[in-house]
Amino acid sequence: MAVNPAIINVGPYDSQLTLNTALPASGQTVYTGILDLGTKGGNSNAWRQGRFAIYFPALPENTVAGGIVITMLNAGPSLTNSLAAPAPSVPGAFGAPPGGSQVTTLSGIAGTGTPATVYYMTLEWDNTGSTYQFYQFTILTTAGINSLGENIRISWIKDSE
């Protein structure tokens, strides 16, 4: 994969909880922006709890078995503790969660493509029992899918109280 080209934008908190990223061209991978689950509290590990919802629009071109693949990456709080936002990303700072990669695949359906769909991913926990603060995703369009550049939306959602 290419070097992470995203920009880290920390705060104003709630405005950082949704990403919209266009599908890449056939056989290509793109990186999303970064979701910051930090709260208004000080420098702590009191990150937001919840999960991610991945909203796929109807994709009539998604007719190849490999489909659209989204992989979660994360980074710890030290990523921006001493940086003023926005700051360039730190190459290699994002990686697979310690429990293994979380991957969501919207498999293609021959002849018709796929209807609008929502998938969910759970937050990852670090070795202190806290969720990670920063998340980023890769989106891969399998070769043979001629993407129309539709937006995929990834949003943090709060689980019930």
N, C-alpha and C positions, 0 to 999 in steps of 0.2 A: 504494500500500500504506500501511497505517497505520504510525505510529511504533512502533519496536521496543519491546515491553513487557517483554522478558526481563530477568532478574536475572543478573548475572555472579557465579558462585560459583567461586572459584579454590581448587583443592585440596579435600580431600586426594587429589589426583591420580587414582588409579585409580577412585575412586568417581565421577569426572566424565567417564567415557569412554562412557557409554550414556545416550541420551535416549529417553523414552517420551512420545509426544504423541498425543492423541486426534485422529482425523480431524475436520476442521471441517464445519460444515453445508454444504449444497449451495451452490455458487458462492462459498464463502468461503475466505479464506487465514488461516492461523495461523503464528506464529513459534515455533520450538522454543526450548528453553533453549540454553545455550552449552556446547560441548565445549572443554575446555582441554587441549591436548596438551603442556603443559609437563611437565618432569621435575623431579626433586628437586634438580637442579643449580642453581647460582646463576643470576643474570640473564644467560642466554646464549641462543643460538638453537638449542640442542640439543633440539629438539622431537621427539616420538615420530614414528617412521616407520611406514608402513602404509597402510591405506585404510579407508574406511567401508563397512559393510554396512547396507543398508536392508531391514528385514524387514517385509514386508506380510503380514497374516493373510489367510485366505480372505475375499473381499469379494463376497458374492452381489449386493450392490446396485451394484457397479461395472459398469454395463451401458452407459454412455455413452462414445462414442469418445474424448473428451478425457481421460477417466480421472482419476487422481490424479497430480499433478505436484509433485515435490520439487526445490527449487533450493538449491544450496549457496552460502553467503555466508561471508566470512572477514574477520578483522581482525588486525592486527599486534600484537606484544608490548607496545607502548606503551599498549594499552587499559587495563591494570590495573597497570602498574609502580608507580604511586604511590597506588593505591587499596587500602583494606582490604576484603576480601571479607566478606559479599556487598555489592556496590555496584550501584546502578542502572546500566542500560546507558547507553551514550553514543549518543544518536540520530544516525544517519548513520555510526557507526563501522564498521558491517558493510556490505560491498558485494560486488559480483561479483568473482571472482578476476581478476587482470590478463590471463590468457589467455582470458577469456570465461567466461560462466556455465556451470556444470556443472548439468545438468538431467536428472532421471530421471523418466520417465513410465510409469506402470502403466496402459496403455490398457484401456478397458472392453471386455468381451465381451458382446454382446447376448444376452439370454435367460438366461445362466448366471452372469454376473459372473466374477471372477478367482479362481484358486486361490491358496493361500499361495505367495509368491514372495520371492526374495532378489535384490536388485540391488546393485552395487558402484559406489563413486565413489573416484577417486584423490585424494590430498592435493594441494593447490596449492603451488607454489614461488614465493617472492618473488625480488626482484632480487639477493639475496645468495646464492642457491642453497640456502636453507633453506625448509622448509615453514612455513606460517603456524601460529601458536600457537592461535588461537581460531577456532572454526567455529560457525555457526548455520545453520539450514535453514528455508525456508518450505515449507508444505504447502498445496496448493490442491486443493480438491475441485471438479471441474467442475460447473457448473449442470446439474441434472437427476439427479444422483446423490444419493439420500437417505441420507446417512451415518448409520450406527448408532453412531458415536462410537468405533469400534474403535481400539486403539492401534497406531501405527506405531512401530517401534523402530529407532533409528539408533545403531550401535555402531562405535567404532574397533576395528579388528582388526589385530594384528601380522602382517605378512607373514613368510614363512619367513626364517630367519637369513641 
